[in-house]
Amino acid sequence: MRVRYINMLAVSALISSACTDFLNVLPKTSIADDATIIDQQSAETAINGVYASYRSYFDVSYQTIGYLSGDNIEFTGSQSQIKEFIDHNVNAENSTIASAWSGIYVTINRANHVIDKVPALSNDAINATIKDRILGEAYFIRGLAYFDLARVWGGVPLITKPTAGPTDNVGVPRSTQAQAYAQALSDWELAEGLLPQTTDRRRGTQKTVWALKARYYLYHQQWQQAIDHATRLIDDQTNYQLVTPYNAWFANNAAATQEAVFELFHSTNEINGHYASWQPQERGGTRQWAPNNAFAQLVTNPGTGGGRSALVGVDNQGRWYGNLYYRTNGSDPSFVFRVAELYLVRAEAHAKLGRLENALDDLNAVRERAALDPLEGLATEDAVLLAIENERRLEFGLEAHRWFDLVRTGRAQTVLGITNANRLLLPLPAEQVLIDDALEQNTGY
C-alpha cells in the first residue's frame, strides 16, 4: 500500500484502510486537477484545505510525538506503540509515525497545488492582494511541514511540485536534515514577501513568519537573528503580550488571546480530539496520557510552578490529569506558538551571546507572569541556560516542545537517559521504505 503517494495524490487528511476505496473517494477540499483552482473562491477553498490538513496531522499524531517523547507525560493505556515514545524505542512499524508522516505529506501536496495553480490565475479571476496572501499562506504552511519533518526524521524527500499520479515521487531520495530545514526557511522567506503585516492568530502573516523564523534561528544557533525576530513581536505590545494570570491564555474558554501568535481553531463541528486523551473518566475522557509525578510535583510547587499549576488537576481517584484541553465540546484550540516562547527564545539566544542580564530579564518576564519570584545571582552561562531549560519544561509542559528542546540542545541523552544516539531521530515508516528503494531508513532502525 503506497501510503505516501496515494495520500499525496488524493490530498486527504486521513489514511484509508483500503487502497481502492482511498483512490475512489476524494474529499471536498482536495485538489486533484487543473480545473480545481479557477478563481478567488476556489483558491480560498484550497488554502482552507491546506490549513485543515495541517491541523489534522499536528493536532494528534505530531503533538503525540512531541510530548510523549519527553519526560513530563506518562501513558496509562495499553497500546504498546504509544509507550514506545516514552521508552525511546520506537519501531518503524509504529502507526503514529506512519500517520504523522502521511499527514505531513498530504499537507505539503495541498500546499504544492496552491503554489502551482494560484500564480496562473488572471487578475480578472482573483484580486491581486488576495492572490499574494493565499500564495504566502501556502508557503507558510509548507515551511511548517518541512520544519516538522526535519526535526523528527532528519533528511526527507523534498517534494515541491503537486503530485499527479501515484508513482510521481518514486525514486526521490532523501535530502539531508540541513536541506530539509533550508527548504522550510526558503518557504518562509517567500511567504514573508507575500503576506500582509497584520495580526491574525489563526493564519499565516508576516508576524507569524517572524515568530517561526525566531524558532528556526534558535535551532540553528544563529543567536542574533533569533533575538531580532523575537524582538519584532515582543515590541508589538499592542498585539502581543504575556497575559495574566497564567491560565488566561487557555482557561474559561479563552481563544486567540494576546498570548497567541499562532493557534489552531476548533469548534463543535471540527473538534479537537485531545480532550478525550487527557481528561479523566469522570469528565468523559480516557486519561490515556497524564502528567507524570515528577512533572506534577514541579508544576504544583509554588516555587517552581506558580500559576502553572492550572495545567493539571486531580481526579476522583487521586490521579493527576492534564487540564490544558478541557472543553467537553472539543473546541479547545491547539497552540503552535505563544508569546512566552518568544521571550524564552530571546533569553536563550542572549545567554549564548554572553548577555546574561538580558537573558535573565526575559526569563524573569515569563516567571513573573507565572507568579514566581525572579531568578537572581546566576553568574554563568551554563547556570542561566539550565534555568531557561527548566522554565521551558514547565511553561510548555503539555505542549509539543520538551522532546525537541532536549534534542536540539544536545541534552536528550543526559536528561532522558538515552544510550543510543540513533534514537534522537525516529524511524521512517516501514511501509514507506518498503515501497521505494530510494528511501533509506535512519541509522539504527
ABEGO torsion letter per residue (X at the ends): XBAAAAAAAAGBABBBABAAAAAABBBAABBABAAABABAAAAAAAAAAAAAAAAAAAAAAAAAAAAAABAABBBABABAAAAAAAAGBBBAABAAAAAAAAAAAAAAAAAAAAAAAAAABBAAABBAAAAAAAAAAAAAAAAAAAAAAAAAAEBBBBBABBBABAAAABGBBBBBAAAAAAAAAAAAAAAAAABBBBBBAABBBAAAAAAAAAAAAAAAGBAAAAAAAAAAAAABAAABBBBOBAAAAABGGBBGBAABABBBBBBAABBBAAAAAABBAAAGBAGABBBBAAAAAAAABAAAAEAAAAABBBBAAGBBBBAABABAAGABBBBABBAAAAAAAAAAAAAAAGBAAAAAAAAAAAAAAAGBBBBBGBABAAAAAAAAAAAAAAAAAABBAAAAAAAAAGAAAAAAGBABAAAABBBBBAAAAAABAABBBBBGX
